[in-house]
């Protein structure tokens, strides 16, 4: 059934787009650093927030960035210095976000 899978892909893209919109809504009082922006956009566009309810995306993003600051400062420093995600950094980023995503629980 070609039509069915196409519809599902569109739904998934729309859902990811909604999450991306939440990520892009930055607080004017707490703007994100370049490396935090890059990580937040990477997480949203690469599907790490797909299972997060749209209303919880901000909480997920904040917690993920705290986790990156605490456990993976070298990845953030590399992004800040190079102004890009290298292949090595991407591998570390994917692993860190995967691990974080498996343990994260939406606040009640």
Secondary structure, 3 states (H helix, E strand, C coil): CHHHHHHHHHHHHHHHHHHHHHHHCCCCCCCCCHHHHHHHHHHHHCCCCCCCCHHHHHHHHHHHHHHHHHHCHHHHHHHHHHCCCCHHHHHHHHHHHHHHHHHCCCCC
